[in-house]
Amino acid sequence: MDFSVSPKMQTIIGMINEFVDKELIPLEAEFISHDFRDMLPVLKEKQAMVKKMELWAPNFPQDVGGMGLSLLEHGLVSEALGRSPLGHYVFWCQAPDAGNVELLHMFGTPEQKEQYLRPLVEGKIRSCFSMTEVDMPGSNPVMMETTAVKDGDDYVINGHKWYTTAADGSDFAIVMAVTNPDAPTYLQASMIIVPTNTPGFNLVRNIPVMGHEGSDYASHGEILYQSCRVPQKNLLGPEGHGFVLAQERLGPGRIHHCMRWLGICKRSFDLMCARANFRVIRPDGATLGSTQIVRQWIADSAAEIEAARLLVLKAAWEIDNVGAKDARDHISMIKYLVANTMNNVIDRALQVHGGLGMTDDTVLAYFYRHERAARIYDGADEVHKMSLAKRILKTYEGKIVK
Ligand SMILES: Cc1cc2nc3c(=O)[nH]c(=O)nc-3n(C[C@H](O)[C@H](O)[C@H](O)COP(=O)(O)OP(=O)(O)OC[C@H]3O[C@@H](n4cnc5c(N)ncnc54)[C@H](O)[C@@H]3O)c2cc1C
């Protein structure tokens, strides 16, 4: 296993770090305190700069206009971009579009690719992914109430979804709906492309999350599908294979999320260490960093980040080399390990900043509010732990250990 970074990737990461420091971090105060939609003009300017640097859409396939980086390579990019909450959006590798690009690239018809995939990769349109329901457990999504019933050449969709991230301002949604209620459980639902201007696609509200409704890309929508009619040619992949496709979407996406979270760890850690050295807490000039407890937080954070990072790189290497199925255990582990490492590091960094940490004068309070969700979306901690432990226990069945 070789995690050395090639000269090409070292150059790319260097360029990204410089761009994040110079162009994005200075925009964060406005981003945190303003409506995201108001920032679109300046963000478009930054996106044009990224295109000129030929770093646009780093993880998207080359045949549709992306850079075509490997999973491991994009992991490093994701880490560098994760240092700022604006990074992924400006370089156009943000969730949920990234997952939708993968789905359309793997399973889209030539017509769907032309209509949705190409403009999505070019950044001309945005998309969202609509699976979780208000009244059903997202942790067990096969319990789904949304239906898509055939009527003539169309599907008619009815259902109540929420947490459709970035629905506000999206051009289309990929919607999970039950099309084959009599099939075996995992073959009942399908993915269907629904343009958001279709009558019956009703964005009820942007859900307030930790006190903020957000807008446009930075929002989470509640959507009522009411007799929402789309042509059957909008089916993505085979009918009834929605969960099979969803699995494909989660493997590489997990690495991207985890590396983004490690970028957040890095930024929070940098802020924590700088503050620990700077803040004088006694008349003799002693700083926060001279206290035993802050040193312990710094040492623990450094070790936890490094350990988490190595496990993510190992999982990415395994996906690239032996396939996602054999990497399953490590893919589960990194989800809860990195989400919790990140939450611990943000919390310590905020604590070191005292009252300042609670303000929006640093990015820490934003991270604290928005990244708590990492322990819930993409499979809650407990769900991953339960299924991993079940698999581990299976390997011990009938074994006597002395
Ligand atoms: C910020 C954010 C963005 C999101 N973006 C999207 C999106 O773009 N598209 C989309 O479709 N969805 C999205 N989601 C939804 C997300 O996928 C669900 O919230 C998640 O799957 C959990 O489902 P739930 O909220 O219904 O919780 P539930 O399924 O009700 O679970 C609640 C809690 O119960 C516990 N639990 C559940 N099952 C088990 C079990 N088997 N064993 C032990 N404990 C268990 C866990 O602690 C869990 O946190 C997003 C969520 C958040 C917070």
The ligand as an SDF file (V2000), in Angstrom:
LIG
                    3D

 53 58  0  0  0  0  0  0  0  0999 V2000
  -27.7350   17.7080    6.8610 C   0  0  0  0  0  0  0  0  0  0  0  0
  -28.4490   16.5190    6.2690 C   0  0  0  0  0  0  0  0  0  0  0  0
  -28.4560   16.3620    4.8810 C   0  0  0  0  0  0  0  0  0  0  0  0
  -29.1700   15.3110    4.3020 C   0  0  0  0  0  0  0  0  0  0  0  0
  -29.2230   15.2100    2.9180 N   0  0  0  0  0  0  0  0  0  0  0  0
  -30.0300   14.2800    2.3620 C   0  0  0  0  0  0  0  0  0  0  0  0
  -30.2440   14.2600    0.9390 C   0  0  0  0  0  0  0  0  0  0  0  0
  -29.6740   15.0730    0.1750 O   0  0  0  0  0  0  0  0  0  0  0  0
  -31.1210   13.3620    0.4250 N   0  0  0  0  0  0  0  0  0  0  0  0
  -31.7790   12.4690    1.2210 C   0  0  0  0  0  0  0  0  0  0  0  0
  -32.5660   11.6790    0.6900 O   0  0  0  0  0  0  0  0  0  0  0  0
  -31.5850   12.4370    2.5690 N   0  0  0  0  0  0  0  0  0  0  0  0
  -30.7410   13.3290    3.1570 C   0  0  0  0  0  0  0  0  0  0  0  0
  -30.5850   13.3630    4.5280 N   0  0  0  0  0  0  0  0  0  0  0  0
  -31.3390   12.4340    5.3560 C   0  0  0  0  0  0  0  0  0  0  0  0
  -30.4940   11.3780    6.0340 C   0  0  0  0  0  0  0  0  0  0  0  0
  -30.0560   10.4410    5.0790 O   0  0  0  0  0  0  0  0  0  0  0  0
  -31.3450   10.7520    7.1580 C   0  0  0  0  0  0  0  0  0  0  0  0
  -31.5780   11.7540    8.1420 O   0  0  0  0  0  0  0  0  0  0  0  0
  -30.6630    9.5470    7.7730 C   0  0  0  0  0  0  0  0  0  0  0  0
  -30.6530    8.4760    6.8820 O   0  0  0  0  0  0  0  0  0  0  0  0
  -31.3820    9.0940    9.0760 C   0  0  0  0  0  0  0  0  0  0  0  0
  -32.7340    8.8820    8.8300 O   0  0  0  0  0  0  0  0  0  0  0  0
  -33.8220    9.5530    9.7900 P   0  0  0  0  0  0  0  0  0  0  0  0
  -33.5100   10.9960    9.9080 O   0  0  0  0  0  0  0  0  0  0  0  0
  -35.1610    9.1950    9.2750 O   0  0  0  0  0  0  0  0  0  0  0  0
  -33.5670    8.9220   11.2110 O   0  0  0  0  0  0  0  0  0  0  0  0
  -34.1370    7.5220   11.7760 P   0  0  0  0  0  0  0  0  0  0  0  0
  -34.0300    6.4600   10.7400 O   0  0  0  0  0  0  0  0  0  0  0  0
  -35.4650    7.7910   12.3780 O   0  0  0  0  0  0  0  0  0  0  0  0
  -33.0790    7.2000   12.9110 O   0  0  0  0  0  0  0  0  0  0  0  0
  -32.9780    8.0210   14.0840 C   0  0  0  0  0  0  0  0  0  0  0  0
  -31.8640    7.4970   14.9710 C   0  0  0  0  0  0  0  0  0  0  0  0
  -32.1970    6.2080   15.3930 O   0  0  0  0  0  0  0  0  0  0  0  0
  -31.0460    5.4000   15.5340 C   0  0  0  0  0  0  0  0  0  0  0  0
  -31.2170    4.1810   14.7080 N   0  0  0  0  0  0  0  0  0  0  0  0
  -31.9300    4.0540   13.5950 C   0  0  0  0  0  0  0  0  0  0  0  0
  -31.8550    2.7990   13.1160 N   0  0  0  0  0  0  0  0  0  0  0  0
  -31.0780    2.1180   13.9700 C   0  0  0  0  0  0  0  0  0  0  0  0
  -30.6100    0.7720   14.0220 C   0  0  0  0  0  0  0  0  0  0  0  0
  -30.9080   -0.1320   13.0900 N   0  0  0  0  0  0  0  0  0  0  0  0
  -29.8070    0.4170   15.0630 N   0  0  0  0  0  0  0  0  0  0  0  0
  -29.4640    1.3290   16.0080 C   0  0  0  0  0  0  0  0  0  0  0  0
  -29.8820    2.6000   16.0110 N   0  0  0  0  0  0  0  0  0  0  0  0
  -30.6720    2.9990   15.0090 C   0  0  0  0  0  0  0  0  0  0  0  0
  -29.8610    6.2510   15.1020 C   0  0  0  0  0  0  0  0  0  0  0  0
  -29.2800    6.8240   16.2570 O   0  0  0  0  0  0  0  0  0  0  0  0
  -30.5000    7.3540   14.2920 C   0  0  0  0  0  0  0  0  0  0  0  0
  -29.7600    8.5700   14.3380 O   0  0  0  0  0  0  0  0  0  0  0  0
  -29.8380   14.3780    5.1250 C   0  0  0  0  0  0  0  0  0  0  0  0
  -29.7950   14.5320    6.5220 C   0  0  0  0  0  0  0  0  0  0  0  0
  -29.1250   15.5730    7.1050 C   0  0  0  0  0  0  0  0  0  0  0  0
  -29.1300   15.7210    8.5930 C   0  0  0  0  0  0  0  0  0  0  0  0
  1  2  1  0
  2  3  1  0
  2 52  2  0
  3  4  2  0
  4  5  1  0
  4 50  1  0
  5  6  2  0
  6  7  1  0
  6 13  1  0
  7  8  2  0
  7  9  1  0
  9 10  1  0
 10 11  2  0
 10 12  1  0
 12 13  2  0
 13 14  1  0
 14 15  1  0
 14 50  1  0
 15 16  1  0
 16 17  1  0
 16 18  1  0
 18 19  1  0
 18 20  1  0
 20 21  1  0
 20 22  1  0
 22 23  1  0
 23 24  1  0
 24 25  2  0
 24 26  1  0
 24 27  1  0
 27 28  1  0
 28 29  2  0
 28 30  1  0
 28 31  1  0
 31 32  1  0
 32 33  1  0
 33 34  1  0
 33 48  1  0
 34 35  1  0
 35 36  1  0
 35 46  1  0
 36 37  1  0
 36 45  1  0
 37 38  2  0
 38 39  1  0
 39 40  1  0
 39 45  2  0
 40 41  1  0
 40 42  2  0
 42 43  1  0
 43 44  2  0
 44 45  1  0
 46 47  1  0
 46 48  1  0
 48 49  1  0
 50 51  2  0
 51 52  1  0
 52 53  1  0
M  END
$$$$
